[in-house]
Structure formats: structure tokens, C-alpha cells
Amino acid sequence: MTKIGFIGTGVMGGALARAVRKKTEGEDLLLSNVPESVSEALAAELGCVAADNKKVAEVCKYIFLAVKPNVIRSVIAEIAPVLKQRKDKCIIVSVAAGISIETVKQSFGFDLPVIRIMPNTPALCGKGVILAAFDGVADYEKTKFFSYLSEAGICDDAGEKMIETAGTLTGCGPAFAFVIMQALADGAVAVGVDRAHAVKYAELTMAGAAELALSSGKHLEKLKDEVCSPGGSTIEGVSAMEHAGVRSAMIDAVIASYEKNLKLGKK
């Protein structure tokens, strides 16, 4: 069986590990983390194996580096000598935001297959968007890799340029959506709805609107128009949004996050 290892089992690493566990036998999933108590607790929860970084590097074919960008180089420096001694093929999966495949390879100092992914937090509930880019990975290995992550959400072979651009939308977008949901709930409270119901209805409305957009295939502008009756309350609200600059604010938010990602990648 193919062994899969995670170095880093924080929020995102843990979410991906939970998804992978649904596709693997327990002994084929190895988890490593600092502090060790985090990976040990997750291993106990999932019925898999807690290990250290070097053990993951020794035996796993897919090695997820689910660590922060500022520590990925030190992790690579630790496991590189182990990987260099291996006779079989392994694949590095980098989850570090803003770190290119080229940077990962240069950090190792020798050639090896690399997958770069950018998942977003809805992967925690199996509704994530996972953008991926591949270097030196065979088609059958891509297919296998996507099957492992299928329980986390939608996986897309987007390419590295799309990770840098569209990844800003998918990665940062959930936070923007939460701000919008909270604002909608605040508006409902302002007109007399109790907080609990306001939040619940805001969340359900946003989820339903997204599902309708995905399933209908209609242009977003048309979907908006279908809700806006002539002289009605919805178009009045849309007009208020336009006057407040909501549309341009959301565009600016994506651009600002993209520019920050570029800066992080250069550090």
C-alpha cells in the first residue's frame, strides 16, 4: 500500500489528513508535528501512526509539508539527507503559501517530483477548493493524489500561475464571505431579527445562493436580476450597495491580498 505522510498537522494539515484517512488504511498514514502532542492526538483520533519528520521522509511516497512558509526551508533541510538516500520515488506536496515549486526544489538541492497545492478552509467540512500544480509527476500519480484528497473538496489541476492569482480568491475568499455574512446578519438585527436567527439565515442564504449559482450555470448578473423586481426592495438594496462601493471594495480586497501574497513569497 502507498504510505502518505504529513509533516505539520495544524488546522489545514489536520483537515487534509482527515480527508486522506478516509481513503487509506490506518497504518499507511503517518503524522508528524511540533509539538508532538498535536500529531499524537490526531493519530489517536484517526487510528493511524504518529511519527517524526525523518520517519515520514524514510517511508512515505507522498510527503505533505503542511507548514508555515517561514519554517518550510528548515523542515526541508532536516529531511533532505534522508530523501537523497532513498532508492524509491517519493513526491513532495507543499502546502506552504507563497512558496513556488522552484523554491522547494532549490531548497532540497536535488531534483524530485513536487506538487504544490493551495487548499482553503472549507476543506475542514469537505467543501474546499484545492488548487494544484505538478512538476515531475506522472498522470497516474496525479489521479491517485486527487483521489486521496477528494473527501476534502474539489481538486483542480490549475497550474502554478493560477495558484498565485486564483488562489488569492479561493484562499482568502472564505474570510471575505464571512465578513459579508456577518454584515447581512447585522442588517437583519438592525431591523428587529434576533441575533441567532439573523446569523443562521445569513449563512443559509449565502450557501443557497452559491449552490444556485453553481447548479444553474447562469451568469451571476442574470441571477441577480431574477431577484430584483422592478421598483422592489431588492433593487433598492442593490442600489445602496453600489452607492457604498461594496463591489469595488471586494475587488480591492482580492487585489490587496494578491499583492501581499507576492511579498510573502519573496521573503
N, C-alpha and C positions, 0 to 999 in steps of 0.2 A: 504493500500500500504506500501511497505518496504521503510523506510526512511534511507537515506545514508548521512553521514556527513563527511566533510573534515576539519581537523584541520591543517592548512597550505595550502595556495593557491598560492604559488610561481610558478616558471616555471613548475616543474613537477606536483605539486598538482593541478595547474590550468589546465594542459593538461589532466590529468586523470578526473578531474571534468567535463571538456567539453565533454569528451567521455561518461561519465556516464549520463550526462544530456540528451543525445540522446536516452537513454533507460528508462528515468524516467519522471514523472510529475514534474513540477517546484517546487511545494510545498513540494515534498519529498526529495529534495536535499538541505542540509544546509551547509553553508560555513563559516568558522571562520579563522581569520588570525590576526597577529600582524605585521604591523599596520592594523587597521580595514578597512581603506580606500581601501586596496587591495581586500579584500573579498567582500566589498560592491560594488566595481566597477564590479567585476566578476559576482556577483549575479544579478546586473542590466543587464549585458550583456546576461546572460543565462536565466533570468526570474525565478530565484529561490530565496532562502531565505538566507540573511546574519544573522549570529547568533554569540554567543560567545562559548567558549570551553565547558562550563558547560551545555549549552542548547543542543549542539551536543551530549554530553555524556548522557543527560537525555532521549532523544527521538529516537536516531538513532540505527538501528540494525548493519549496517556496519559503523565502525568509522575509517576513514583513518587518520593515524598520518603521514602526509606528511611534516615532519620537519627534520631539520638537526640532525645528531647523537648527537651533543653536547647539544641539548636542549630537546631531547625526554624524558629524565628522569624527568625534571621539568614539562613538559606537563602531563606526567602520574601521577605525584604527585598531580597535580591540579584536574584531572578528576577521579582518583581512588575512592575517597569517594563517588562520585556521582554514579559510576557504581556499587559499592558494595551495594548500597541501592536499585538497580533496581530488580524487580521481574521477568522481562522477560529477554530473552537471547540477548546478543549483541556480535559482533565479532570485534576484533581489527585487523586493517590492517596496518602493519608497513611498511613504505616506507624508513625508515632510513637506510642508507648504513652502512654495517658492524655490525649492531646490531642484535644479534641472537634472536630467539623466546624465548629461555630460559631467556635471559637478560630482555626481555619485560615482561615476566611473573613474574620474580623476582622483577622487579620494581613496578609492581602492588601489589604484596604481597598476591594475591589470584588467584585461578585458573579461567581462562576464555579462550574461543577459540581465537586463534591468526592465522592470515595469514601474512606471510612475503612476500613481493614482491620486485623485482628489475626491474623496467622499464628502458628503455633507451630513449634518447631524440627524436628519430624518432616517439615516441608516439605523439609528437606535431603535426605530419601530418598524424596520423593514421597508421603508418608503424612501430610501435615499436615492440620490443621483451620484453615480460613481464614474467620473471621467478617467480614462486610462490612456497611456501612451506606452508603446513597446519598442524595445531595442534588442535585437538578437534573440527574439522569442519566436518559436515555431507556431504555426497556425493551430496545431492540435493542443499546444500548451496554452495558447490564448483561450481556446474553447474550454479547456479544463479549468483554467483560472476563473473565467466568468461563471462557470457552474458553481464553484466554491462560494462565490460572493452573491449568488442570485437571491439568497434569503435576506440580503441587506438592502436590496432595491434594484434599480435599473442600472446596468453597466453599459458604458458606451466607449468604443474604441475611437476616441476623439482626436488623438494626436496631441503632441506637446504644446503646440501653439494655442489650441483650443483650451487646454488646461490653464494656460496663463490668462486667457481672455474670458471664455465662458465659465471657467472655474471660479472667477470672481462672482458671477451671478449665482451659480449653484452653491458655492461655499458660503458666501456672505448673505445670500438671499433669504435664508430662513430667519436671520435676525431682523432683516427689513420687514419680513412678513409678520413677525411677532410684534414689531412696533405698530404696524398698521392695524393688526387685530386688537391690540391694546387701545389704540386711539378710537377704533369703532366702538369698543366696549365703553370707553369713557363717554363717547357721544350718547350712547344709549342710557347710561347712568344720568347724564345731564337732562334727559327728557323724562326721567322717572322710573327707569328699569333698575331693579336691584342688581348689585354687582355680580353675584353668582350667575344669574341668568344672562346678564349682559355679556359676560366673558364666554359662557357656553355658546350663546347664539352667534357671537362674533366668530368663534372658532369654527363652528359648524357651517356658517355661511361661507367663510373663506375656503374651507375644504370642499364644500359642494360646488362653489364657483370654479375651483381648479379642476375638479373632476368633470364638470360640464365642458369646460374648455378643451380638456384632453380628449373626451369621448366624442364631442360633436364635430371636431375638425373645422369649425367655423373661425373666421378671423375674429380677434378679440374686439375690434371695433364694432362688428356686427352683433356680437353677443351683448356688448354694452348697449347698443341701440335698441335691442329687443326688450330691454328692461325699462328703457326711457320712453314713457308715453308722452305725447305732445301736451305741453303745459302741465306736466305732472310733477310729483315730488322728487322723483329720481333725477330728472334732468336739472332740477333746481339744485340738488346736492352735488351733481357733477359740475355744474357751473361754479359752485362755491369752491370745489376742489381746484378747478382751473385758476380761479382768482387767487387762491392761496399758493399756487405754484407747486402743487403736490407732484404733478407729472415731472416737472423739471428737477424737483428735489430728489426724486427716485433715480433719475438719470445721473445726477451729480453724485449720488451715493455710490452707485456702481463704479463710476469713473474714479472717485476718490479711493475706493477700496482696491481697485486695479493698480493705481499708482503706488499705493502703499505696499502691495504685494511685490511689485518690481523692486522697491527699495529693500524689502526684506530679503529678496533673492540675491541681492548684491552684497549683503553683509556676510 
